[in-house]
Amino acid sequence: MRDKASWDWDGFRRDLAASLAALAEDEILILQVNGSGRYVQCLHGPDGQIRAEVVSNAFLGPKDALSDAQVAALRDRGWAPPQQGQSPNFHRDESGATAPERTASLLVGALTGVLDLSSPLDLRLDAFQSRGRRIELPALGLERLERNQAQGKSARS
């Protein structure tokens, strides 16, 4: 586990990319902001495709709702808006050999540049296979969410 004094976003991004590369098809990773309903999540699809999502206001209460400026910032960063019947969250699909690195950079950019997190220590982790089997990702060094606290909605639905 990482020493708390050594937490920085560049190191976290590298560890997140390595963790995403280790996931298999139908495995899900959720990073939830401590004390909030806000989260980002990824689902590994077929052929190495990764669906990355940032929570939308459809799953947030008034206290945690994204501002108009945050919604605009997500769209400016290339996140597709929620779509009825497709994805109720902001989303991006990445594929190819560099998908884990690109996805990790997108997620860290959303966490720091849109959701305004100052440290990866502000996150908690859930990772599991779509049938519920828990996945261990010790390289991230994050506290685990209790299963009933995990907020992932569309990637798990």
C-alpha positions as CSV (number, residue, x, y, z in Angstrom):
1,M,0.0,0.0,0.0
2,R,1.2,3.5,-0.8
3,D,2.5,5.8,2.0
4,K,0.0,8.6,2.5
5,A,2.8,11.2,2.1
6,S,3.5,9.9,-1.4
7,W,0.1,10.4,-2.8
8,D,0.0,12.4,-6.0
9,W,-2.2,12.4,-9.1
10,D,0.5,11.4,-11.5
11,G,1.4,8.3,-9.5
12,F,-2.3,7.5,-9.0
13,R,-2.9,7.8,-12.7
14,R,-0.1,5.3,-13.5
15,D,-1.4,2.9,-10.9
16,L,-5.0,3.3,-12.1
17,A,-3.9,2.6,-15.7
18,A,-2.1,-0.6,-14.6
19,S,-5.2,-1.6,-12.6
20,L,-7.4,-1.0,-15.6
21,A,-5.1,-3.0,-17.8
22,A,-5.4,-6.0,-15.3
23,L,-9.2,-6.1,-15.4
24,A,-10.9,-8.6,-17.6
25,E,-14.1,-8.4,-19.6
26,D,-17.2,-7.7,-17.5
27,E,-15.2,-6.4,-14.6
28,I,-16.1,-3.1,-13.1
29,L,-14.1,-0.5,-11.1
30,I,-15.8,2.4,-9.2
31,L,-14.0,5.3,-7.6
32,Q,-16.4,7.2,-5.2
33,V,-15.7,10.6,-3.7
34,N,-15.7,10.3,0.1
35,G,-18.7,11.8,1.8
36,S,-20.5,12.3,-1.5
37,G,-22.6,10.5,-4.1
38,R,-20.2,11.5,-6.8
39,Y,-18.3,8.7,-8.6
40,V,-16.5,7.7,-11.8
41,Q,-16.6,4.1,-13.0
42,C,-15.3,1.8,-15.7
43,L,-16.6,-1.4,-17.3
44,H,-14.3,-3.6,-19.4
45,G,-16.1,-4.8,-22.5
46,P,-15.2,-7.2,-25.2
47,D,-11.9,-6.9,-27.2
48,G,-10.3,-4.6,-24.5
49,Q,-12.9,-1.9,-24.8
50,I,-13.4,0.2,-21.7
51,R,-16.6,2.2,-21.0
52,A,-15.7,5.1,-18.6
53,E,-18.4,7.1,-16.9
54,V,-18.8,10.1,-14.7
55,V,-21.9,10.3,-12.6
56,S,-24.7,12.5,-13.9
57,N,-27.2,14.5,-11.9
58,A,-29.7,11.6,-12.5
59,F,-28.0,9.8,-9.6
60,L,-27.1,12.8,-7.4
61,G,-29.0,14.6,-4.7
62,P,-29.1,18.4,-4.5
63,K,-26.0,18.6,-2.3
64,D,-23.9,16.7,-4.8
65,A,-25.4,17.8,-8.1
66,L,-23.0,18.9,-10.8
67,S,-23.2,22.6,-11.6
68,D,-23.9,23.9,-15.1
69,A,-20.1,24.8,-15.3
70,Q,-19.1,21.2,-14.3
71,V,-21.5,19.7,-16.9
72,A,-20.1,22.1,-19.6
73,A,-16.5,21.2,-18.5
74,L,-17.2,17.5,-18.9
75,R,-18.6,18.1,-22.4
76,D,-15.6,20.3,-23.3
77,R,-13.3,17.5,-22.3
78,G,-15.1,15.1,-24.7
79,W,-17.4,13.2,-22.4
80,A,-20.6,12.3,-24.1
81,P,-23.7,13.5,-22.3
82,P,-26.2,11.1,-20.6
83,Q,-28.5,9.5,-23.2
84,Q,-31.9,8.0,-22.3
85,G,-31.8,4.2,-22.9
86,Q,-28.0,4.2,-23.6
87,S,-26.1,5.6,-20.7
88,P,-27.6,7.7,-17.9
89,N,-24.1,9.0,-17.0
90,F,-21.5,11.0,-18.9
91,H,-19.4,8.5,-20.8
92,R,-16.5,7.7,-23.1
93,D,-15.5,4.5,-24.8
94,E,-11.9,3.7,-25.3
95,S,-10.3,0.7,-27.1
96,G,-6.9,-0.5,-28.3
97,A,-3.6,-1.1,-26.6
98,T,-3.5,2.3,-24.9
99,A,-7.1,2.3,-23.7
100,P,-6.1,1.8,-20.0
101,E,-3.7,4.8,-20.1
102,R,-6.2,7.0,-21.9
103,T,-9.0,6.0,-19.6
104,A,-6.9,6.6,-16.5
105,S,-6.0,10.1,-17.8
106,L,-9.6,10.9,-18.6
107,L,-10.8,9.8,-15.1
108,V,-8.1,11.7,-13.3
109,G,-8.9,14.8,-15.4
110,A,-12.5,14.5,-14.5
111,L,-11.8,14.0,-10.8
112,T,-9.3,16.9,-10.6
113,G,-10.5,19.3,-13.3
114,V,-14.2,19.0,-13.0
115,L,-15.1,17.4,-9.6
116,D,-12.2,19.5,-7.9
117,L,-10.6,16.7,-5.9
118,S,-7.3,17.7,-4.3
119,S,-6.0,14.2,-3.6
120,P,-6.6,10.5,-4.4
121,L,-7.1,10.1,-0.7
122,D,-10.5,11.6,-1.2
123,L,-11.6,8.4,-3.0
124,R,-12.9,5.0,-2.1
125,L,-12.8,1.9,-4.3
126,D,-15.1,-0.9,-5.4
127,A,-14.1,-3.4,-8.0
128,F,-15.9,-6.6,-8.9
129,Q,-16.9,-9.0,-11.7
130,S,-20.4,-8.3,-13.2
131,R,-21.7,-11.4,-11.3
132,G,-20.6,-9.9,-8.0
133,R,-17.2,-11.5,-7.3
134,R,-14.9,-8.9,-5.6
135,I,-11.7,-8.0,-7.3
136,E,-8.6,-6.9,-5.4
137,L,-6.6,-3.9,-6.7
138,P,-4.0,-3.3,-4.1
139,A,-1.8,-1.0,-6.3
140,L,-4.4,1.7,-5.9
141,G,-4.1,1.7,-2.1
142,L,-7.6,3.0,-1.6
143,E,-10.1,2.1,1.2
144,R,-12.8,-0.2,-0.1
145,L,-16.4,0.8,-0.3
146,E,-18.9,-1.5,1.4
147,R,-20.9,-3.1,-1.3
148,N,-24.1,-1.3,-0.3
149,Q,-22.3,2.0,-0.5
150,A,-21.2,1.5,-4.1
151,Q,-22.9,4.0,-6.3
152,G,-22.3,2.6,-9.8
153,K,-25.5,2.6,-11.7
154,S,-25.3,2.1,-15.5
155,A,-22.2,0.1,-15.9
156,R,-23.6,-2.5,-13.4
157,S,-27.2,-2.4,-14.6
